[in-house]
Amino acid sequence: MLDLARQAAEVLVERHGRLPREQAWDGEFRGELDERLMEDPPEVGNPASQVLQRAVQDILPLALRLDHPRSFGFVPSAPTWPGVVADFLAAGYNINASNWLIASGATQLECVVIDWFRRWLGFPETAGGLLTSGGSAATVDAFVAAREAAGCPEGPCVYMSDQSHSSQMRAARIIGIRGEHTRLVPTDRLFQMDLGALATMVAEDRAAGLHPIAVCANAGTTATGAVDSLDALADFCAEHGTWLHVDAAYGGFAVLTDRGKRLLRGIGRADSVGIDAHKWLFQPYEAGGLLVRDISTLEKPFNIRPDFLQDALWGKGHPNFWDRGLQLSRSVRALKIWMSVQTFGMAAFRRAIAKGLDLAARAEEYIQASPVLECLSPASLSVVCFRINPAGRELADETLDEINRSVLARLFWEDPAFVSSAVLAGRFALRLCIVNHNTEWDDVRETLEAAERFGKAVSGAA
Ligand SMILES: Cc1ncc(COP(=O)(O)O)c(C=O)c1O
């Protein structure tokens, strides 16, 4: 047991040391992987270290290294080592954090971590929540609570912006909202929800006999990091008696910094907030969270008590997390968050989050000053979007889209960084999302320089 665990730990520590010198991405096509891996399970086992070596050589490297200092695509994830070790411990102890009887320590720890989140978000003491697999599951649970709070009406509809994450739409589908009743509210030039358009849609739907059950605001869209006007949306929802859910999966932990707190003003007025510790709180997957303003709104729809689970009822003050969401058997997600925070302290977390904000602002300055780059969306939280658009060339949008697609491909194949794209107001954009505590300005600068270099080469030829 120890030999295998030591080998695994050594592999991970070595990988960590090598990471900055490697490409951020590696992968393979299906045909090749079928040949390597598609086989019957062995009848007789193999030596454990040999199996580990095979995993380490043939399987695990074939992935986007989300924790690479130059991994800027989508929303990266750079877990701390205590968080990784916590997941190993949690698996080793094999605790099922579903109820107090079978996991009092883990359940208490989840209460502690959820209470930290509650205070960070500025929620009242009536609030509570649970840790989930991620933002997607958090939204499903939140929409179930919203529907219940609205009295489970016929013809329910939800509202979100045209920038909202696909997981919000999927959550609406999962809870049975018809496609045409998931209303996508247009956004303004800063990609924030147009509140006038929202008001019109809600009024139209009410007049048509439908029932708005939730407005879903963004606290950091994936494409541009845009934050909707949370205070104004809280006012709107209070006036209309509608649940306000905030998708803070990516941006939520910015509240730990003064700047982030200002940007996310009003988040504490929501009825529910989804927030992912596997994004900007530096935890390994899966570490999502859902907070609701009034914990009874979550426990009412999810609390089902069959006789065969009656032994697990310990009474008031002893929550069973299976009563708060869709999962019954659950791993001890709180342990990784707790061990990381205990090890590094909150000051280190604040500094690491502020660094993401700083680097994105600096990237924007660089882009604004570049004769080759055009800023398509200024730094918002830690996302900045841009494109190659050489000054004085007056190229059409279609030509620029083509140039930028080629630059993205060249970055992908020829540069160590991993950058992803977005489409903003119909224009193809390159996008950086900076949430890694190990990323330094040189990582960002050299990636922008590579984009400029490829941009010059490609647009010169275009
Ligand atoms: C803004 C936003 N919301 C929701 C999600 C979905 O979260 P998860 O992948 O943890 O389910 C993401 C994922 O990147 C996201 O960026």
The ligand as an SDF file (V2000), in Angstrom:
LIG
                    3D

 16 16  0  0  0  0  0  0  0  0999 V2000
  -20.0070   30.8330  -15.2650 C   0  0  0  0  0  0  0  0  0  0  0  0
  -20.0940   29.3310  -15.1460 C   0  0  0  0  0  0  0  0  0  0  0  0
  -21.2080   28.7850  -14.6620 N   0  0  0  0  0  0  0  0  0  0  0  0
  -21.3390   27.4500  -14.5360 C   0  0  0  0  0  0  0  0  0  0  0  0
  -20.3280   26.5820  -14.9270 C   0  0  0  0  0  0  0  0  0  0  0  0
  -20.5190   25.1050  -14.8000 C   0  0  0  0  0  0  0  0  0  0  0  0
  -19.8390   24.6710  -13.6770 O   0  0  0  0  0  0  0  0  0  0  0  0
  -19.3740   23.1420  -13.4710 P   0  0  0  0  0  0  0  0  0  0  0  0
  -18.5020   22.8250  -14.6410 O   0  0  0  0  0  0  0  0  0  0  0  0
  -18.6420   23.1950  -12.1770 O   0  0  0  0  0  0  0  0  0  0  0  0
  -20.5960   22.3020  -13.4350 O   0  0  0  0  0  0  0  0  0  0  0  0
  -19.1440   27.1270  -15.4440 C   0  0  0  0  0  0  0  0  0  0  0  0
  -18.0460   26.2330  -15.8720 C   0  0  0  0  0  0  0  0  0  0  0  0
  -17.0040   26.6490  -16.3020 O   0  0  0  0  0  0  0  0  0  0  0  0
  -19.0190   28.5410  -15.5500 C   0  0  0  0  0  0  0  0  0  0  0  0
  -17.9160   29.0990  -16.0450 O   0  0  0  0  0  0  0  0  0  0  0  0
  1  2  1  0
  2  3  1  0
  2 15  2  0
  3  4  2  0
  4  5  1  0
  5  6  1  0
  5 12  2  0
  6  7  1  0
  7  8  1  0
  8  9  2  0
  8 10  1  0
  8 11  1  0
 12 13  1  0
 12 15  1  0
 13 14  2  0
 15 16  1  0
M  END
$$$$
